Every structure is written in structure tokens, then in C-alpha cells.
Amino acid sequence: MNQDQRDKLATALIDEAYTCSERGDMDDARTLLRQSVAVRFRKEIEQIIKGDFVLLNIFVDMQHDKDLDKRTLARGLIHVLIEDERFLKIYKPKFEVVDDKEEN
């Protein structure tokens, strides 16, 4: 699959995530968003897994951006990374999985 095809697939997944969100199906919307990020940013994800700390720091910093779209994208990418076994072998001492639910 070339980059143009991946971009089209990522766009279709984002559109479907938006539709799910409007229906109130937030779990499916999150899953589709993460799939979209995994498809669209496959190259960047591979670079981070191979040890590109600079690129990882860019996405970590984007999680706190004022732009909601950038924050959502960065958080989706971090979730994709945390679910990857190769990433966890390298970075597990630095990251840990926390449930999406807020603690009371």
C-alpha cells in the first residue's frame, strides 16, 4: 500500500470515527481514530520504535498543544505505540498504561 492509499484509508477511518462520535459510540470512535493514526503515521511509528527520541518527544509535547486536533492525534499515536510490543520492550521503564477512565 502506497502513501496515497494509506492517506485515503486514514481519511475514511476518521470519517467513520466522526460518525460514531455523533451517534454517541465513543469506544468505536476511539478505536477507529487509533486505527487511522496507525495507518497514516506508520512510517513515524516505525521510526519511534527504532529509537527516534526526537520524534517521540515531538508527539509527547503535542499532547499538551492548545489545538484539539493536534492533541487528539498525538494521544492516539501514543496509544498505538503503547499497544506495540516492540515499543514496550524499549520504552516500558518510561511509560505505563493508564486506564482511560478518570479516578475519583
C-alpha positions in Angstrom: 0.0 0.0 0.0 1.5 3.3 -1.0 1.2 6.6 1.0 -1.7 7.9 -1.1 -3.7 4.8 -0.4 -2.8 4.9 3.3 -3.9 8.6 3.4 -7.3 7.7 1.8 -7.8 4.8 4.2 -6.9 7.0 7.2 -9.4 9.7 6.0 -12.2 7.1 5.6 -11.4 5.8 9.2 -11.5 9.3 10.5 -14.9 10.0 8.8 -16.3 6.8 10.3 -14.9 7.8 13.7 -16.7 11.1 13.5 -19.9 9.3 12.5 -19.6 7.0 15.6 -18.9 10.0 17.8 -22.0 11.8 16.6 -24.0 8.6 17.4 -22.5 8.6 20.9 -20.5 5.4 20.3 -17.3 6.8 21.8 -15.5 3.4 22.2 -15.8 2.7 18.4 -14.8 6.3 17.7 -11.6 6.0 19.7 -10.8 2.6 18.1 -11.3 4.0 14.6 -9.2 7.1 15.4 -6.3 4.9 16.7 -6.5 2.7 13.6 -6.5 5.9 11.4 -3.4 7.2 13.2 -1.7 3.8 12.9 -2.3 3.7 9.1 -1.5 7.4 8.4 1.6 7.6 10.6 3.0 4.1 10.0 6.4 5.5 9.0 6.7 7.8 12.0 5.6 5.0 14.4 8.4 2.7 12.9 11.0 5.5 13.4 10.0 5.9 17.0 10.1 2.2 17.7 13.6 2.1 16.1 14.7 4.7 18.7 14.0 8.2 17.3 13.7 10.0 20.6 13.4 13.4 18.9 10.3 12.3 17.0 8.8 10.7 20.1 9.3 13.9 22.1 7.5 15.9 19.4 4.4 13.7 19.8 4.7 13.7 23.6 4.8 17.6 23.5 1.9 17.7 21.0 -0.3 16.0 23.7 -0.4 19.4 25.5 -0.9 21.6 22.5 -3.8 24.1 22.5 -5.1 22.8 19.2 -7.5 20.0 20.0 -6.8 18.2 16.7 -3.1 18.0 17.4 -3.7 16.8 21.0 -6.1 14.1 19.8 -3.7 12.9 17.1 -0.7 12.8 19.5 -2.7 10.9 22.1 -3.9 8.5 19.5 -0.4 7.9 18.3 0.9 7.4 21.9 -1.9 4.8 22.5 -0.9 3.0 19.3 2.8 2.9 20.4 1.9 1.7 23.9 0.0 -1.3 22.4 3.0 -2.3 20.3 5.2 -5.0 22.0 8.4 -3.7 20.2 7.8 -0.3 21.7 7.2 -1.6 25.2 10.5 -3.6 25.1 12.4 -0.4 24.6 10.4 2.1 26.5 8.5 0.2 29.2 10.6 1.6 32.0 9.5 5.1 30.9 5.8 4.6 30.1 3.0 2.7 31.7 -0.6 2.1 30.6 -3.2 4.0 32.5 -6.9 3.4 32.0 -8.9 6.0 30.1 -11.3 6.4 33.0 -10.8 9.2 35.4 -10.0 8.3 39.0 -12.3 9.7 41.7 
